C-alpha cells in the first residue's frame, strides 16, 4: 500500500487554480454587488431617518413654545395679575 506524505510546502507549490468566467457573468455579479450596496444604504438611511425624527420629537417636547411662556402661564394663574390689581408693598 502506498502512503502519501504531505508537508507544509505542498500547499505553497500546488498548481494555481484558474477559473474562467464569462464577461456576462462577471458583469452580472458586479451589478448584483452594487444593487446589494444600494439596498443596504437604503435600509441604513431609513433607520437614521427614524432616529432623527425621534430625536427631533424629543427636542420639541423639551423646548418651550417661546421664551418666558411658562412664566406667562404662571402669571395667569395668580389672582389680579392681568386686571390691574394692586400690590401690597
N, C-alpha and C positions, 0 to 999 in steps of 0.2 A: 504494500500500500504506500502510495506517495503522499507525504505530508508536506504542505506548503508552509513556509515560514515568512511572515510579514514583518517588515521593520518600519520605523518612522519615515525613512527615506522613500518608501514605496509610494506614499501619498504625494510627496514632492515631485517625483519623477513620473507620475502616472500620465498617460496621454491626455492632452487637453480635449475637453468635450466641446464640440461645435454644434450649436443649434441653429438651424436655418429657419427663419421666419419670413413669411411673405411681407411685402411692403403694406399690403392692405390690412393684414392682421396687426402689424406694428402700429399703423395709423389708428386702427380701431381701439387698440389698448391705450394709446395716448389720449384719444377722445374720452374714453371711459374714465381715465385717471383725472382728466380736467373736470369732467362732469361731477365726479365724486368730490373734488375740491370745492366746486361751486355749491354743491348740496351741503357740505359741511359748513361753509361760510354762511349760507342762508339760515341754517339752524342756529349758529352762534349769534348772528345778527338778531334773530327773533328772541333768543334768550336775553341778550343785552338790552333790547328794546323793552322787554317786560320788566327787567330790573330797573331801568331808567324810569319807567312810568311809576313803579312802586316807590322809588326814592323821591320822585317829584311829588307824589301824593303825600308822603310823609313830610316833606318840606312845606307844602301848602298848609298842612294841618298845624305845623309848628309856627308858621309865620302869621302874625296878626294881620287883619284886614288893612289897617292903616295905623300909623304911629299914634299912640295915645288913645286908640279906640277902646281899649279895656278900661282906661280911666274915665272916659266919657260914659261908659255903661255904669260904672260905679257912681259917678256923679248923678246920673239919672235916678238911681235908686234912693238917694238921700232926699228927705223932705225939704221943700223950699229951695231947692238947688237951682232951678231954672226960672222961677217966677218972681225973682227979685226979693227973696226972703232976706231977713236981717241977720246980722252976725252979732252975737252977744259977746263982745270982747272987751 
